[in-house]
Amino acid sequence: MAVPSRVVSKAKGRMRRAHIKLASPNLVECPQCHELMLAHRVCKNCGYYASKAVVEKK
């Protein structure tokens, strides 16, 4: 197995990990109620998906 010849400094390790982060969710506008929603999912506000009522809202 390979063994590192030198210890990696804290700065080098942190610089390498600086780009590892969560991406923000892709939000789109609902065509029915114009609220922001996740793409390709049922709208939580009105219950529509692809211009069809999928979930009955009270």
N, CA, C and O atoms as a Tinker XYZ file with bonds, in Angstrom:
   232  protein
     1  N      0.835000   -1.185000    0.000000    73     2
     2  CA     0.000000    0.000000    0.000000    64     1     3
     3  C      0.879000    1.248000    0.000000    63     2     4     5
     4  O      1.977000    1.252000    0.556000    81     3
     5  N      0.382000    2.292000   -0.625000    73     3     6
     6  CA     1.136000    3.533000   -0.679000    64     5     7
     7  C      1.079000    4.241000    0.663000    63     6     8     9
     8  O      0.055000    4.239000    1.347000    81     7
     9  N      2.199000    4.845000    1.021000    73     7    10
    10  CA     2.291000    5.590000    2.270000    64     9    11
    11  C      2.740000    7.005000    1.918000    63    10    12    13
    12  O      3.713000    7.167000    1.182000    81    11
    13  N      2.054000    8.042000    2.427000    73    11    14
    14  CA     2.485000    9.394000    2.125000    64    13    15
    15  C      3.863000    9.678000    2.681000    63    14    16    17
    16  O      4.171000    9.324000    3.819000    81    15
    17  N      4.707000   10.331000    1.858000    73    15    18
    18  CA     6.078000   10.577000    2.293000    64    17    19
    19  C      6.145000   11.700000    3.315000    63    18    20    21
    20  O      7.057000   11.726000    4.141000    81    19
    21  N      5.178000   12.646000    3.274000    73    19    22
    22  CA     5.154000   13.746000    4.230000    64    21    23
    23  C      3.726000   13.966000    4.711000    63    22    24    25
    24  O      2.767000   13.580000    4.044000    81    23
    25  N      3.602000   14.575000    5.849000    73    23    26
    26  CA     2.290000   14.900000    6.399000    64    25    27
    27  C      1.750000   16.122000    5.642000    63    26    28    29
    28  O      2.470000   17.099000    5.433000    81    27
    29  N      0.499000   16.057000    5.244000    73    27    30
    30  CA    -0.131000   17.174000    4.552000    64    29    31
    31  C     -0.493000   18.230000    5.592000    63    30    32    33
    32  O     -1.074000   17.915000    6.630000    81    31
    33  N     -0.144000   19.491000    5.305000    73    31    34
    34  CA    -0.416000   20.564000    6.261000    64    33    35
    35  C     -1.919000   20.830000    6.352000    63    34    36    37
    36  O     -2.683000   20.433000    5.472000    81    35
    37  N     -2.335000   21.508000    7.431000    73    35    38
    38  CA    -3.746000   21.835000    7.625000    64    37    39
    39  C     -4.254000   22.730000    6.502000    63    38    40    41
    40  O     -5.385000   22.572000    6.044000    81    39
    41  N     -3.426000   23.666000    6.060000    73    39    42
    42  CA    -3.841000   24.592000    5.004000    64    41    43
    43  C     -4.085000   23.855000    3.685000    63    42    44    45
    44  O     -5.071000   24.127000    3.000000    81    43
    45  N     -3.201000   22.930000    3.325000    73    43    46
    46  CA    -3.364000   22.172000    2.066000    64    45    47
    47  C     -4.618000   21.314000    2.108000    63    46    48    49
    48  O     -5.380000   21.269000    1.142000    81    47
    49  N     -4.830000   20.634000    3.230000    73    47    50
    50  CA    -6.011000   19.781000    3.352000    64    49    51
    51  C     -7.293000   20.581000    3.292000    63    50    52    53
    52  O     -8.261000   20.163000    2.656000    81    51
    53  N     -7.310000   21.739000    3.954000    73    51    54
    54  CA    -8.505000   22.583000    3.949000    64    53    55
    55  C     -8.747000   23.215000    2.588000    63    54    56    57
    56  O     -9.898000   23.392000    2.187000    81    55
    57  N     -7.674000   23.559000    1.865000    73    55    58
    58  CA    -7.833000   24.094000    0.511000    64    57    59
    59  C     -8.447000   23.043000   -0.411000    63    58    60    61
    60  O     -9.272000   23.371000   -1.265000    81    59
    61  N     -8.050000   21.788000   -0.242000    73    59    62
    62  CA    -8.579000   20.710000   -1.069000    64    61    63
    63  C    -10.061000   20.490000   -0.777000    63    62    64    65
    64  O    -10.837000   20.203000   -1.689000    81    63
    65  N    -10.456000   20.624000    0.490000    73    63    66
    66  CA   -11.846000   20.387000    0.869000    64    65    67
    67  C    -12.745000   21.600000    0.697000    63    66    68    69
    68  O    -13.943000   21.512000    0.967000    81    67
    69  N    -12.210000   22.720000    0.260000    73    67    70
    70  CA   -12.992000   23.953000    0.158000    64    69    71
    71  C    -14.114000   23.831000   -0.869000    63    70    72    73
    72  O    -15.105000   24.553000   -0.764000    81    71
    73  N    -13.995000   22.946000   -1.856000    73    71    74
    74  CA   -14.985000   22.833000   -2.920000    64    73    75
    75  C    -16.006000   21.738000   -2.652000    63    74    76    77
    76  O    -16.919000   21.538000   -3.454000    81    75
    77  N    -15.869000   21.029000   -1.543000    73    75    78
    78  CA   -16.820000   19.977000   -1.198000    64    77    79
    79  C    -17.933000   20.619000   -0.386000    63    78    80    81
    80  O    -17.756000   20.877000    0.805000    81    79
    81  N    -19.075000   20.881000   -1.010000    73    79    82
    82  CA   -20.185000   21.521000   -0.324000    64    81    83
    83  C    -21.496000   21.110000   -0.978000    63    82    84    85
    84  O    -21.502000   20.575000   -2.086000    81    83
    85  N    -22.586000   21.355000   -0.301000    73    83    86
    86  CA   -23.903000   21.030000   -0.821000    64    85    87
    87  C    -24.334000   22.055000   -1.867000    63    86    88    89
    88  O    -24.058000   23.248000   -1.736000    81    87
    89  N    -25.005000   21.578000   -2.894000    73    87    90
    90  CA   -25.539000   22.473000   -3.925000    64    89    91
    91  C    -26.961000   22.871000   -3.530000    63    90    92    93
    92  O    -27.677000   22.084000   -2.911000    81    91
    93  N    -27.366000   24.076000   -3.884000    73    91    94
    94  CA   -28.722000   24.522000   -3.574000    64    93    95
    95  C    -29.716000   23.796000   -4.488000    63    94    96    97
    96  O    -29.382000   23.485000   -5.631000    81    95
    97  N    -30.934000   23.523000   -3.999000    73    95    98
    98  CA   -31.906000   22.808000   -4.833000    64    97    99
    99  C    -32.352000   23.652000   -6.010000    63    98   100   101
   100  O    -32.408000   24.878000   -5.921000    81    99
   101  N    -32.674000   22.983000   -7.127000    73    99   102
   102  CA   -33.120000   23.664000   -8.331000    64   101   103
   103  C    -34.610000   23.959000   -8.202000    63   102   104   105
   104  O    -35.438000   23.059000   -8.339000    81   103
   105  N    -34.949000   25.219000   -7.938000    73   103   106
   106  CA   -36.341000   25.611000   -7.763000    64   105   107
   107  C    -36.881000   26.214000   -9.057000    63   106   108   109
   108  O    -36.206000   27.002000   -9.719000    81   107
   109  N    -38.113000   25.829000   -9.406000    73   107   110
   110  CA   -38.794000   26.369000  -10.583000    64   109   111
   111  C    -40.156000   26.903000  -10.143000    63   110   112   113
   112  O    -40.628000   26.592000   -9.049000    81   111
   113  N    -40.775000   27.697000  -10.993000    73   111   114
   114  CA   -42.074000   28.273000  -10.671000    64   113   115
   115  C    -43.192000   27.320000  -11.075000    63   114   116   117
   116  O    -43.182000   26.775000  -12.178000    81   115
   117  N    -44.144000   27.123000  -10.191000    73   115   118
   118  CA   -45.302000   26.264000  -10.472000    64   117   119
   119  C    -46.186000   26.961000  -11.503000    63   118   120   121
   120  O    -46.493000   28.141000  -11.332000    81   119
   121  N    -46.605000   26.274000  -12.566000    73   119   122
   122  CA   -47.448000   26.913000  -13.577000    64   121   123
   123  C    -48.854000   27.244000  -13.081000    63   122   124   125
   124  O    -49.525000   28.094000  -13.667000    81   123
   125  N    -49.313000   26.587000  -12.010000    73   123   126
   126  CA   -50.662000   26.820000  -11.490000    64   125   127
   127  C    -50.708000   27.983000  -10.500000    63   126   128   129
   128  O    -51.455000   28.942000  -10.691000    81   127
   129  N    -49.897000   27.889000   -9.435000    73   127   130
   130  CA   -49.992000   28.876000   -8.353000    64   129   131
   131  C    -48.801000   29.832000   -8.317000    63   130   132   133
   132  O    -48.794000   30.770000   -7.519000    81   131
   133  N    -47.802000   29.615000   -9.159000    73   131   134
   134  CA   -46.624000   30.470000   -9.286000    64   133   135
   135  C    -45.754000   30.510000   -8.023000    63   134   136   137
   136  O    -45.027000   31.477000   -7.799000    81   135
   137  N    -45.831000   29.472000   -7.211000    73   135   138
   138  CA   -44.935000   29.339000   -6.058000    64   137   139
   139  C    -43.680000   28.602000   -6.505000    63   138   140   141
   140  O    -43.709000   27.873000   -7.496000    81   139
   141  N    -42.584000   28.786000   -5.785000    73   139   142
   142  CA   -41.364000   28.046000   -6.090000    64   141   143
   143  C    -41.504000   26.618000   -5.594000    63   142   144   145
   144  O    -41.987000   26.378000   -4.488000    81   143
   145  N    -41.072000   25.663000   -6.430000    73   143   146
   146  CA   -41.162000   24.243000   -6.079000    64   145   147
   147  C    -39.967000   23.516000   -6.659000    63   146   148   149
   148  O    -39.271000   24.049000   -7.524000    81   147
   149  N    -39.726000   22.305000   -6.190000    73   147   150
   150  CA   -38.663000   21.481000   -6.739000    64   149   151
   151  C    -39.086000   20.978000   -8.117000    63   150   152   153
   152  O    -40.250000   20.642000   -8.330000    81   151
   153  N    -38.145000   20.929000   -9.041000    73   151   154
   154  CA   -38.440000   20.498000  -10.400000    64   153   155
   155  C    -38.837000   19.020000  -10.432000    63   154   156   157
   156  O    -38.278000   18.211000   -9.691000    81   155
   157  N    -39.781000   18.673000  -11.272000    73   155   158
   158  CA   -40.247000   17.293000  -11.497000    64   157   159
   159  C    -40.861000   16.674000  -10.250000    63   158   160   161
   160  O    -40.741000   15.469000  -10.032000    81   159
   161  N    -41.524000   17.497000   -9.425000    73   159   162
   162  CA   -42.200000   17.004000   -8.234000    64   161   163
   163  C    -43.550000   17.704000   -8.098000    63   162   164   165
   164  O    -43.777000   18.755000   -8.698000    81   163
   165  N    -44.442000   17.113000   -7.305000    73   163   166
   166  CA   -45.751000   17.706000   -7.070000    64   165   167
   167  C    -45.569000   18.982000   -6.252000    63   166   168   169
   168  O    -44.777000   19.016000   -5.311000    81   167
   169  N    -46.304000   20.024000   -6.615000    73   167   170
   170  CA   -46.240000   21.293000   -5.891000    64   169   171
   171  C    -46.832000   21.099000   -4.501000    63   170   172   173
   172  O    -47.926000   20.553000   -4.360000    81   171
   173  N    -46.113000   21.544000   -3.476000    73   171   174
   174  CA   -46.604000   21.397000   -2.101000    64   173   175
   175  C    -47.721000   22.375000   -1.795000    63   174   176   177
   176  O    -48.505000   22.154000   -0.871000    81   175
   177  N    -47.801000   23.446000   -2.555000    73   175   178
   178  CA   -48.806000   24.472000   -2.283000    64   177   179
   179  C    -50.166000   24.103000   -2.873000    63   178   180   181
   180  O    -51.177000   24.168000   -2.173000    81   179
   181  N    -50.207000   23.717000   -4.147000    73   179   182
   182  CA   -51.502000   23.473000   -4.797000    64   181   183
   183  C    -51.753000   21.998000   -5.124000    63   182   184   185
   184  O    -52.898000   21.631000   -5.386000    81   183
   185  N    -50.734000   21.143000   -5.118000    73   183   186
   186  CA   -50.928000   19.722000   -5.376000    64   185   187
   187  C    -50.975000   19.349000   -6.838000    63   186   188   189
   188  O    -51.428000   18.253000   -7.167000    81   187
   189  N    -50.524000   20.220000   -7.736000    73   187   190
   190  CA   -50.548000   19.948000   -9.168000    64   189   191
   191  C    -49.182000   19.460000   -9.649000    63   190   192   193
   192  O    -48.144000   19.843000   -9.110000    81   191
   193  N    -49.206000   18.605000  -10.676000    73   191   194
   194  CA   -47.997000   18.167000  -11.361000    64   193   195
   195  C    -48.325000   18.034000  -12.838000    63   194   196   197
   196  O    -49.261000   17.318000  -13.192000    81   195
   197  N    -47.589000   18.696000  -13.698000    73   195   198
   198  CA   -47.786000   18.679000  -15.149000    64   197   199
   199  C    -49.219000   19.089000  -15.502000    63   198   200   201
   200  O    -49.862000   18.448000  -16.334000    81   199
   201  N    -49.714000   20.150000  -14.872000    73   199   202
   202  CA   -51.047000   20.721000  -15.115000    64   201   203
   203  C    -52.181000   19.761000  -14.776000    63   202   204   205
   204  O    -53.282000   19.906000  -15.307000    81   203
   205  N    -51.943000   18.796000  -13.916000    73   203   206
   206  CA   -52.968000   17.862000  -13.469000    64   205   207
   207  C    -53.000000   17.838000  -11.954000    63   206   208   209
   208  O    -51.953000   17.864000  -11.307000    81   207
   209  N    -54.215000   17.786000  -11.376000    73   207   210
   210  CA   -54.345000   17.696000   -9.914000    64   209   211
   211  C    -53.978000   16.295000   -9.480000    63   210   212   213
   212  O    -54.658000   15.336000   -9.843000    81   211
   213  N    -52.912000   16.162000   -8.708000    73   211   214
   214  CA   -52.433000   14.859000   -8.265000    64   213   215
   215  C    -52.795000   14.643000   -6.803000    63   214   216   217
   216  O    -53.196000   13.546000   -6.414000    81   215
   217  N    -52.654000   15.691000   -5.991000    73   215   218
   218  CA   -52.934000   15.611000   -4.568000    64   217   219
   219  C    -54.079000   16.573000   -4.268000    63   218   220   221
   220  O    -54.060000   17.735000   -4.674000    81   219
   221  N    -55.070000   16.063000   -3.551000    73   219   222
   222  CA   -56.225000   16.884000   -3.179000    64   221   223
   223  C    -55.846000   17.772000   -1.987000    63   222   224   225
   224  O    -55.450000   17.271000   -0.934000    81   223
   225  N    -55.972000   19.099000   -2.161000    73   223   226
   226  CA   -55.668000   20.034000   -1.075000    64   225   227
   227  C    -56.978000   20.505000   -0.466000    63   226   228   229
   228  O    -57.956000   20.740000   -1.175000    81   227
   229  N    -56.987000   20.644000    0.870000    73   227   230
   230  CA   -58.209000   21.092000    1.558000    64   229   231
   231  C    -58.278000   22.590000    1.580000    63   230   232
   232  O    -59.231000   23.156000    2.115000    81   231
